[in-house]
Amino acid sequence: MPSGRPRHRRLVIVTTNPGKVREFRAALRGLPVDLHTVRRPYHEIQADTLEEVASFGVQELAGDLRGDFFVEDSGLFIDSVRGFPGVYSAYVMKTVGVEGTLRLLRGSDDRRATFASVIGLSFAGETRLFRGECHGTIARAARGHGGFGFDPIFVARGAKRTFAEMPVEEKLRYSHRGKAAALLHTFLERRLAGARLRR
């Protein structure tokens, strides 16, 4: 006899970042999906928007990966330097890092910034994009040992701690990635529920 438990659908996240995997596992908890990781490099093109980067990644990977998968691209947009590093955030993190970014803002009182995340999902052969944003400020100094990337210097609006000082669940309530993942969660919940009803 059927157990009544929903069948789990395989879903792949393509990333080499274990921090992203931890956050998505927490964000998608409760869905009837088995989240797998594929550490496969793909080209992150230098484009004007995160949406273009994520879309290109999905298109490139679609020829090699079977089933449902997603990629995520994020960027830190700092107001006083015209949105830099933005889509170049990964490169800036690798080259000058957190300390170099803080030096860029030395003496500046305008610390406003926005973190943005775009998830590119390939689901049943369709491509979907989900964007999340978090407004906040750049701290005067790095704080905390959790998270990754620019987390030690970003303080979300309404928070007092940097992302690196927050546990994963708290960070997801504020963060750009948490907001994008919530949209992904809602989409998957509806589509998977519809698939169960059609059986």
N, C-alpha and C positions, 0 to 999 in steps of 0.2 A: 504493500500500500504506500502511496506517496506520503512523505513525512509532513508536507505542508510548508517546509522551509523553502525560501526562494533560492533558485539556482544562482550561483555566483558567476558573474561574467568576468573574463580576464581583461584587465586594463593595464597598459604599460606606460610608465613614465620614462622618458628618454632623458637622462641627465647623468653627469659625473659628480654631482653635488649631493653628498649624503644628507646635508642639512635640509635641502629641498624635499628629499624623500621622507624624512621624519615629519616635516610640516604637512605634506600632502597625506601621509598615512593618518595623521590626526584629523585633518580637515575632512577627509572622506569616510571617516569611521561611521559605521551604521549602514552604509550602502552595501547591497549584495554584489560587491566586486572583489576580485582578488588582484591587489595591486602588485605588479612586478616591475623590476627596474632593469632597463637596458642601458649599459654604459657604452653607448655608441656615439662617437663624435659626428657632428653635422655642422655645416657651414652657418655661422651666424653673420649674415651679410651686414655690411655697413649701410644702413638705410636711414630714412628720416623718422620712422616710427617703429615702436615695438611691435605693432601689428604686422608690419611688413616682415620683420625678422622672424616672428613666430609662424606666419603663413609660409614663408620660404622654407623654414625648417620642416613643417608638416609635409609640404609638397616633395621635398627631397627624400624624406624618410618613407613616404608612402610607397615608393617603389621597392623598398627592401623589407618593410615590416608588415606582417599580417595581423589582422584584427584591429582592435581599438587601441589607440595610443595618444599621448599628448606630450607636448613640450611646453616650457615656460621661459619667457624672457622678461627681465625686469630692469629698471633703470632708476637712478636717483637724479632728480632734476632740481638744481639749486637756483633759486630766483636771482640772486645777486650776480651770478656769472652766466646769465641768459640760458638757464636750463642745463648747463654743463654739469656732469658728464653725460646725462641722458642715455641715449642708445649706445654710447661708448663706455658705459659704466664698468663692464667686465674688463675692458682693456685698461682703463684708469686704475681699477682695483689691482690688476696684476703689475702695473708699472710703478705707480706712486703710492698706492694703498691708502689706508685711512689717514696716516700722518701727513702725507702729501696733500690730501684733500683739505685737511684742517689748515695747513699752511696757506693754501689758496684763499682761505677766508680770514686769515690773520688781520686783525684790525677792523673787520667788517661787523657792523651792528645788525645788518640784515641777514639773519640766519635762516630765513624761510626756505623750505624745500618740500618737494613732493616725491614720494616713492610710488612707482607705477609697476604693475605686473600685467602681462598678457599671456594667457594660456591658449595655446593652439591645439585643438582636439580633433583627431580623426576618429569618427564614430560611425560605424556602419557605412563607411565610404564617404561620409560627408565631413566637411571641415567647418568647425565652429570656433569662434574666438570669444574669450571672456576677459574683460579688463577690470582691474581693481586699482584704486588709488588711495593713498594715505597722505594727508597733509600734516606737516609738522615743522620742526626746526633742527638745525645742526648744532649739536652740543659743542661746548668750548673745548672739551677734551674727551678722549675715548673712555667709555665706562662699560664694564661687564665683560664676561668671558663666554657667553652663550652666543647662539646665532652664527652668522657668517657674513662676509662682505662688509658693507657699510653699517651693519647693525649696531656696532659700538658707538656710533656718533649720531644716530637718528633718534629723535624723541617725537613720538606721535602727538598730535593735538589732543589734549585732554589727559595725557599721561605725564608722569614725572620721571619715569625710568627710560633708558634707551632700550631698543629691541634686544640688545645683548644682555640686558639685566633681567629680561622677562623669561619665564618658562614658555614652552611652545604654545600651550593652550591660551595663555594671556596674549602673547604676541599675535596669534591668529585673530583675536577679537579686534585688534587695531589695524593690522597690517594690510598692505596692498595685496600681498599674496593670499591672505586670509579672505579678503573680499572677492578676489577673482575665484578662489577655490569654492567659496559659498555659491557663486553663480554656477560653477561646474557641478557642484553637488546637486543643486536644484534641477539642472538639466538632466543629469544622469538618473536622478530619482524619478522624474516624470517619464523619461524614455524607457527605463527598465520596468516601471510599473505598467506602462502601456504594453510592453512586450509580454509581460505575464498574463495580462488580460486577453491578449489575442491568441494565446495558446489554448 
